[in-house]
Amino acid sequence: MTRSPLVLVASLFLNAALLGYISFRSSPSSQYISDGGRTSASAVSSAASRSAASSSPTLARNTNGGSAVLPSHNAPPSETWARIQSGDLAVFVANLRAAGIPERQLRLLVNAEINDRFRAREEAVRPPRPPRNFWDVGNSHYNDPTTLEQRLAQLDLRREKAALRLELLGESPRDANDTHPIPREKRDLLREINEDYNTMISQIQRETRGVSMASDEEKIRFLRAEKDAELKASLTPDEYREYELRSSATAGRLRSELVAFGPDEQEFRSVFALRKQFDDQFASAPPNADAAYWKERREAQKALDAQIAQQLGPERGADYMRAKDHDYRNLAALTERLGLPRATANQVYDLRYTVPSEALQIVRNPSLSPDVKQESLQVIAEQTRAQLTAQLGAEAADAYLRRHGQWIKALERGQVIEHKTDGTRQTHSVPREQP
């Protein structure tokens, strides 16, 4: 795919290394020739047929131009296959349909034939992997010998095969009820844009070998900005909003973070709109972020959470704030596994607020001796363990205590861990008895 605007911007960016990456997309060696961002299926089919005729070992072995089919005890007579096979894939598909081959089996046969015809070209852009001993050290991800040019060539071959399949077989049956708000043609282009840029970005990350320098981050920021600009240019404003709701980094994070909250569509859209503003403002920390930056970010995060909770309303706002806690997400997953209602997870989670509140009254009571306070906290801890067992069962309660029961174990030692709503904690201890 030619990306002349990128080359122009890169030259203005004065980054020769990055220009080298981007120029691969406009190299004459690319098999994927741009035509307004698209390649015609007929051109792809012709190219595939020409390359298959010269490169496919299977075709070279068959005088009738078709690919070899291994015989089996229940295979049709060889003369039947001789009539079906053809060096022209379009004729091959027509012959299969005329023979009454079911659509599912037909697709398997045609896909196998396409893969066979592309195999030599794919192997040519796949570097051989050196033998690796079991005692060899090093991260294989960073030691991958595949170059960026080879990765892009592999990407182009996958697109060429996909276009050929589409021309020969049409859309997959599972796409018949497609209700996506963005037209399929545009979604194909969006996928290609993402593939191009993500391939270049991943290559830079691979070359860092896990130690990223400022110049690496600069290249990646540049590529991400260019990708976003090209995506926006390919869509209407409404289509771009729908795309971001489904495919942006913010959407991906929210789908992971809001599992225990369980939003409906409107709630997700509302949270997304506010969270996207925050993510855009704090997309990445500056190289030398100081304490002032992190303080500003923490304050902005608090303001964001308060704004989201207010917009969701009192009940769902409380659910949202609770679901942000990693401990609660684990607890919700545990109760779901046990088939318990979500209310059980809420009740168990709230214990770490209600129980320490009761315990603090004992610690702060001046009329009680330290020994009495210590004994009282141990009783509270024992009662809390019993309550957990009653609500979760013995095995699940033990699992919870091992992962999230530090505050209960602290009670047994004469300490109260106070969990505050802003996510901070404060520990209060029973004073020692004076001799």
C-alpha positions as CSV (number, residue, x, y, z in Angstrom):
1,M,0.0,0.0,0.0
2,T,1.5,3.3,-1.1
3,R,1.7,6.0,1.6
4,S,3.0,9.1,-0.1
5,P,1.5,11.5,2.5
6,L,3.6,9.6,5.1
7,V,6.7,9.9,3.1
8,L,6.2,13.7,2.8
9,V,5.5,14.1,6.5
10,A,8.5,11.9,7.4
11,S,10.8,14.1,5.3
12,L,9.5,17.1,7.2
13,F,10.0,15.2,10.4
14,L,13.7,14.9,9.6
15,N,14.0,11.4,10.9
16,A,16.0,9.3,8.4
17,A,15.6,6.1,10.3
18,L,11.8,6.4,10.5
19,L,11.7,7.4,6.8
20,G,13.4,4.2,6.1
21,Y,10.6,2.3,7.8
22,I,7.8,4.1,6.1
23,S,9.4,3.9,2.6
24,F,8.9,0.2,2.6
25,R,5.2,0.8,2.0
26,S,5.9,2.6,-1.3
27,S,8.7,0.3,-2.4
28,P,8.3,-1.1,-6.0
29,S,9.0,-4.6,-4.6
30,S,5.6,-4.5,-2.8
31,Q,3.1,-7.0,-4.3
32,Y,0.2,-5.0,-3.1
33,I,-0.3,-2.1,-5.5
34,S,-2.5,0.8,-4.3
35,D,-5.6,1.9,-6.2
36,G,-7.2,4.5,-4.0
37,G,-6.2,2.3,-1.0
38,R,-7.7,-0.8,-2.6
39,T,-6.6,-3.6,-5.0
40,S,-9.0,-5.1,-7.5
41,A,-9.7,-8.8,-6.9
42,S,-9.3,-9.6,-10.6
43,A,-5.8,-8.1,-10.7
44,V,-4.9,-10.1,-7.6
45,S,-6.4,-13.3,-9.2
46,S,-4.3,-12.8,-12.3
47,A,-1.2,-12.2,-10.3
48,A,-1.9,-15.3,-8.2
49,S,-2.5,-17.4,-11.3
50,R,0.7,-16.2,-13.0
51,S,2.8,-16.8,-9.8
52,A,1.2,-20.2,-9.2
53,A,2.0,-21.4,-12.7
54,S,5.7,-20.7,-12.2
55,S,6.2,-21.4,-8.5
56,S,3.9,-24.1,-7.3
57,P,5.6,-27.6,-7.2
58,T,2.1,-29.1,-7.3
59,L,1.2,-27.5,-10.5
60,A,4.5,-28.6,-12.1
61,R,3.7,-32.2,-11.3
62,N,0.3,-32.3,-13.0
63,T,0.0,-32.3,-16.7
64,N,-3.7,-31.1,-16.6
65,G,-2.8,-28.0,-14.7
66,G,-4.6,-29.0,-11.5
67,S,-3.2,-29.8,-8.1
68,A,-2.7,-33.4,-6.9
69,V,-5.3,-35.0,-4.6
70,L,-4.2,-37.9,-2.5
71,P,-6.2,-41.1,-3.2
72,S,-8.2,-42.7,-0.4
73,H,-10.3,-45.8,-0.1
74,N,-13.5,-43.8,-0.6
75,A,-12.3,-41.2,-3.1
76,P,-14.2,-40.6,-6.3
77,P,-12.7,-42.3,-9.4
78,S,-9.6,-40.6,-10.8
79,E,-11.4,-39.6,-14.0
80,T,-13.9,-37.6,-11.9
81,W,-11.1,-35.5,-10.3
82,A,-9.5,-35.1,-13.8
83,R,-12.7,-33.5,-14.9
84,I,-13.0,-31.2,-11.8
85,Q,-9.4,-30.0,-11.6
86,S,-8.2,-27.0,-13.5
87,G,-5.3,-24.7,-13.5
88,D,-7.8,-21.8,-13.5
89,L,-9.1,-21.5,-10.0
90,A,-12.4,-19.9,-11.2
91,V,-13.0,-22.9,-13.4
92,F,-12.0,-25.2,-10.5
93,V,-14.6,-23.6,-8.3
94,A,-17.3,-23.8,-11.0
95,N,-16.5,-27.5,-11.5
96,L,-16.8,-28.2,-7.8
97,R,-20.2,-26.6,-7.6
98,A,-21.4,-28.4,-10.7
99,A,-20.3,-31.7,-9.1
100,G,-22.5,-30.9,-6.1
101,I,-19.8,-30.5,-3.5
102,P,-21.3,-28.9,-0.3
103,E,-20.2,-25.3,0.3
104,R,-18.2,-26.1,3.5
105,Q,-16.2,-28.8,1.8
106,L,-15.8,-26.7,-1.3
107,R,-14.3,-23.8,0.7
108,L,-11.9,-26.2,2.4
109,L,-10.7,-27.6,-1.0
110,V,-10.3,-24.1,-2.6
111,N,-8.5,-22.7,0.5
112,A,-6.1,-25.6,0.4
113,E,-5.4,-25.0,-3.3
114,I,-4.8,-21.3,-2.7
115,N,-2.5,-22.0,0.2
116,D,-0.6,-24.5,-2.0
117,R,-0.2,-22.0,-4.8
118,F,1.1,-19.3,-2.5
119,R,3.4,-21.5,-0.5
120,A,6.6,-20.9,-2.4
121,R,6.2,-17.1,-2.3
122,E,5.5,-17.2,1.4
123,E,8.5,-19.3,2.1
124,A,10.7,-16.9,0.1
125,V,9.9,-14.0,2.5
126,R,10.2,-16.2,5.7
127,P,13.8,-16.4,6.9
128,P,15.0,-19.8,8.1
129,R,15.0,-20.1,11.9
130,P,18.5,-21.1,13.2
131,P,18.5,-24.3,15.3
132,R,18.1,-23.5,19.0
133,N,19.5,-25.6,21.8
134,F,17.4,-26.0,25.0
135,W,20.2,-24.4,27.0
136,D,20.5,-21.3,24.8
137,V,19.5,-18.1,26.6
138,G,17.9,-15.0,25.2
139,N,14.4,-13.8,24.3
140,S,13.3,-15.4,21.0
141,H,10.9,-12.5,20.4
142,Y,13.8,-10.1,20.2
143,N,16.0,-12.5,18.3
144,D,13.5,-13.1,15.5
145,P,15.6,-12.6,12.3
146,T,12.6,-11.5,10.2
147,T,13.1,-8.0,8.8
148,L,10.5,-5.3,8.4
149,E,10.6,-5.7,4.7
150,Q,9.8,-9.4,5.0
151,R,7.0,-8.7,7.5
152,L,5.4,-6.3,5.1
153,A,5.8,-8.7,2.3
154,Q,4.1,-11.4,4.3
155,L,1.3,-9.0,5.1
156,D,0.9,-8.2,1.4
157,L,0.7,-11.9,0.5
158,R,-2.0,-12.5,3.1
159,R,-4.0,-9.6,1.6
160,E,-3.5,-11.0,-1.9
161,K,-4.8,-14.4,-0.8
162,A,-7.7,-12.9,1.0
163,A,-8.7,-10.9,-2.1
164,L,-8.5,-14.1,-4.2
165,R,-10.7,-16.0,-1.8
166,L,-13.2,-13.2,-1.9
167,E,-13.4,-13.2,-5.6
168,L,-13.6,-17.0,-5.9
169,L,-15.9,-17.7,-2.9
170,G,-17.6,-14.5,-2.0
171,E,-18.3,-13.5,1.6
172,S,-18.3,-16.1,4.3
173,P,-21.8,-17.2,5.3
174,R,-21.3,-16.1,8.8
175,D,-21.2,-12.4,7.6
176,A,-24.7,-12.6,6.1
177,N,-26.3,-10.8,9.1
178,D,-23.6,-8.1,9.5
179,T,-25.0,-5.1,11.4
180,H,-21.7,-3.2,11.9
181,P,-22.4,0.6,11.5
182,I,-19.2,1.0,9.3
183,P,-19.5,-0.3,5.8
184,R,-17.4,-3.5,5.1
185,E,-15.3,-1.8,2.4
186,K,-14.2,0.8,4.9
187,R,-13.6,-1.8,7.6
188,D,-11.3,-3.6,5.2
189,L,-9.3,-0.4,4.6
190,L,-9.2,0.3,8.4
191,R,-7.8,-3.2,9.0
192,E,-5.1,-2.6,6.4
193,I,-4.1,0.7,7.9
194,N,-3.8,-0.8,11.4
195,E,-1.9,-3.8,10.0
196,D,0.6,-1.5,8.2
197,Y,1.3,0.7,11.2
198,N,1.2,-2.0,13.8
199,T,3.7,-4.0,11.9
200,M,6.1,-1.0,11.7
201,I,5.6,-0.2,15.4
202,S,6.1,-3.9,16.5
203,Q,9.4,-4.0,14.5
204,I,10.7,-0.9,16.4
205,Q,9.7,-2.5,19.7
206,R,11.4,-5.7,18.7
207,E,14.6,-3.9,17.9
208,T,14.7,-2.2,21.3
209,R,15.4,-5.6,22.8
210,G,13.3,-4.5,25.8
211,V,15.4,-1.3,26.4
212,S,13.5,1.6,24.8
213,M,15.3,4.9,24.1
214,A,13.9,8.3,23.5
215,S,14.4,8.0,19.8
216,D,12.4,4.8,19.8
217,E,9.5,6.4,21.6
218,E,9.7,9.3,19.2
219,K,9.3,7.0,16.2
220,I,6.4,5.2,17.8
221,R,4.6,8.4,18.8
222,F,5.0,9.6,15.2
223,L,3.6,6.4,13.7
224,R,0.7,6.3,16.1
225,A,-0.2,9.9,15.3
226,E,0.0,9.2,11.5
227,K,-2.1,6.1,11.9
228,D,-4.8,8.0,13.7
229,A,-4.8,10.8,11.1
230,E,-5.2,8.3,8.3
231,L,-8.0,6.5,10.1
232,K,-9.8,9.8,10.6
233,A,-9.4,10.7,7.0
234,S,-11.0,7.4,5.9
235,L,-14.2,7.9,7.9
236,T,-17.0,10.3,8.6
237,P,-17.0,11.8,12.1
238,D,-19.8,9.5,13.2
239,E,-18.1,6.4,11.7
240,Y,-14.8,7.4,13.5
241,R,-16.7,7.6,16.8
242,E,-18.2,4.1,16.2
243,Y,-14.7,2.8,15.2
244,E,-13.1,4.1,18.4
245,L,-15.9,2.6,20.6
246,R,-14.9,-0.8,19.2
247,S,-11.2,-0.7,18.3
248,S,-9.4,2.1,20.2
249,A,-7.0,1.5,23.0
250,T,-9.4,3.2,25.4
251,A,-12.2,0.8,24.4
252,G,-9.9,-2.2,25.0
253,R,-8.9,-1.0,28.4
254,L,-12.5,-0.4,29.4
255,R,-13.6,-3.8,28.3
256,S,-11.0,-5.3,30.6
257,E,-11.5,-2.9,33.5
258,L,-15.3,-2.9,33.5
259,V,-15.9,-6.7,33.6
260,A,-17.0,-6.6,37.2
261,F,-19.2,-3.5,36.5
262,G,-21.0,-5.1,33.6
263,P,-22.1,-1.9,31.7
264,D,-25.0,-1.9,29.2
265,E,-24.4,-0.1,25.8
266,Q,-25.4,3.3,27.0
267,E,-23.3,3.1,30.1
268,F,-20.3,2.0,28.1
269,R,-20.7,4.9,25.7
270,S,-21.0,7.4,28.6
271,V,-17.9,6.1,30.4
272,F,-15.9,5.8,27.2
273,A,-16.6,9.5,26.2
274,L,-15.2,10.7,29.5
275,R,-12.3,8.2,29.7
276,K,-11.2,9.0,26.1
277,Q,-10.7,12.7,27.1
278,F,-8.5,11.6,30.0
279,D,-6.5,9.1,27.8
280,D,-5.9,11.7,25.1
281,Q,-4.6,14.2,27.7
282,F,-2.3,11.6,29.4
283,A,-1.6,9.4,26.4
284,S,2.0,8.8,27.5
285,A,4.2,10.1,30.2
286,P,6.9,12.5,29.1
287,P,10.5,11.0,29.1
288,N,11.4,12.9,32.3
289,A,8.1,13.1,34.1
290,D,8.5,14.8,37.4
291,A,6.5,14.6,40.6
292,A,4.3,17.5,39.4
293,Y,3.2,15.6,36.4
294,W,2.2,12.5,38.4
295,K,0.4,14.6,40.9
296,E,-1.6,16.3,38.1
297,R,-2.4,12.9,36.6
298,R,-3.6,11.5,40.0
299,E,-5.8,14.5,40.5
300,A,-7.2,14.2,37.0
301,Q,-8.0,10.5,37.6
302,K,-9.9,11.4,40.8
303,A,-11.9,14.0,39.0
304,L,-12.6,11.6,36.1
305,D,-13.9,8.9,38.5
306,A,-16.1,11.4,40.3
307,Q,-17.5,12.7,37.0
308,I,-18.3,9.1,35.8
309,A,-19.9,8.1,39.1
310,Q,-22.1,11.3,39.1
311,Q,-23.1,10.6,35.5
312,L,-24.0,7.0,36.2
313,G,-26.2,7.9,39.2
314,P,-25.8,6.9,42.9
315,E,-26.3,3.1,42.6
316,R,-24.5,2.5,39.4
317,G,-21.9,5.0,40.3
318,A,-21.1,3.1,43.5
319,D,-21.0,-0.1,41.4
320,Y,-18.5,1.5,39.1
321,M,-16.2,2.7,41.9
322,R,-16.3,-0.7,43.5
323,A,-15.4,-2.4,40.2
324,K,-12.3,-0.3,39.8
325,D,-10.7,-2.2,42.7
326,H,-8.5,-5.1,41.6
327,D,-9.5,-7.0,44.8
328,Y,-13.2,-6.6,44.0
329,R,-12.7,-7.8,40.4
330,N,-11.1,-11.0,41.8
331,L,-13.9,-11.5,44.3
332,A,-16.5,-11.0,41.6
333,A,-14.8,-13.6,39.4
334,L,-14.7,-16.0,42.4
335,T,-18.4,-15.6,43.2
336,E,-19.3,-16.0,39.5
337,R,-17.4,-19.2,39.4
338,L,-19.3,-20.5,42.4
339,G,-22.6,-19.5,40.9
340,L,-23.3,-17.0,43.6
341,P,-25.2,-13.7,43.0
342,R,-23.2,-10.5,42.5
343,A,-24.7,-9.3,45.8
344,T,-22.5,-11.8,47.6
345,A,-19.4,-10.3,46.1
346,N,-20.6,-6.8,47.2
347,Q,-21.3,-8.0,50.8
348,V,-18.0,-9.7,51.2
349,Y,-16.1,-6.7,49.7
350,D,-17.9,-4.2,51.9
351,L,-16.8,-6.2,55.0
352,R,-13.3,-4.6,54.7
353,Y,-15.0,-1.2,55.4
354,T,-17.6,-2.1,57.9
355,V,-15.5,-4.5,60.1
356,P,-12.5,-2.1,60.5
357,S,-14.9,0.7,61.3
358,E,-16.3,-1.4,64.2
359,A,-12.7,-2.4,65.2
360,L,-11.5,1.2,65.3
361,Q,-14.2,2.1,67.9
362,I,-12.5,-0.5,70.1
363,V,-9.0,0.7,69.5
364,R,-10.0,4.3,70.2
365,N,-11.9,3.5,73.4
366,P,-9.9,4.9,76.3
367,S,-11.7,2.9,78.9
368,L,-10.4,-0.4,77.5
369,S,-7.0,-1.9,78.4
370,P,-4.7,-2.9,75.5
371,D,-5.2,-6.6,76.4
372,V,-9.0,-6.2,76.2
373,K,-8.6,-4.4,72.9
374,Q,-6.4,-7.2,71.5
375,E,-8.8,-9.9,72.6
376,S,-11.7,-8.0,71.1
377,L,-10.0,-7.6,67.7
378,Q,-9.2,-11.3,67.7
379,V,-12.9,-12.1,68.3
380,I,-13.9,-9.8,65.5
381,A,-11.4,-11.5,63.2
382,E,-12.8,-14.9,64.2
383,Q,-16.4,-13.8,63.5
384,T,-15.4,-12.3,60.2
385,R,-13.8,-15.6,59.1
386,A,-16.9,-17.5,60.1
387,Q,-19.1,-15.0,58.1
388,L,-16.8,-15.5,55.0
389,T,-17.2,-19.3,55.3
390,A,-20.9,-19.0,55.5
391,Q,-21.1,-16.8,52.5
392,L,-18.5,-18.4,50.2
393,G,-18.0,-21.9,51.5
394,A,-14.8,-23.2,53.3
395,E,-12.6,-23.6,50.2
396,A,-13.5,-20.3,48.5
397,A,-13.2,-18.4,51.8
398,D,-9.7,-19.9,52.3
399,A,-8.8,-18.7,48.7
400,Y,-10.1,-15.2,49.5
401,L,-8.2,-15.0,52.8
402,R,-5.0,-16.1,51.2
403,R,-5.2,-13.4,48.4
404,H,-7.1,-10.6,50.0
405,G,-7.4,-11.3,53.8
406,Q,-4.4,-9.3,55.0
407,W,-6.8,-6.9,56.8
408,I,-8.3,-9.9,58.7
409,K,-4.9,-11.3,59.7
410,A,-4.0,-7.8,60.9
411,L,-6.9,-7.8,63.3
412,E,-5.5,-11.0,64.9
413,R,-2.2,-9.1,65.5
414,G,-3.9,-6.2,67.1
415,Q,-3.9,-3.9,64.0
416,V,-6.7,-2.3,62.1
417,I,-6.2,-1.6,58.4
418,E,-8.6,1.2,57.4
419,H,-9.4,1.2,53.7
420,K,-10.4,4.6,52.5
421,T,-12.6,5.4,49.5
422,D,-9.8,7.1,47.6
423,G,-7.9,3.8,47.5
424,T,-5.4,4.6,50.3
425,R,-5.0,2.6,53.5
426,Q,-4.0,3.5,57.1
427,T,-2.9,1.1,59.8
428,H,-4.0,1.6,63.5
429,S,-2.3,-0.5,66.2
430,V,-3.4,-1.3,69.7
431,P,-0.8,0.4,72.0
432,R,1.3,-2.0,74.1
433,E,0.6,-2.4,77.9
434,Q,2.8,-0.1,79.9
435,P,4.7,-2.0,82.6
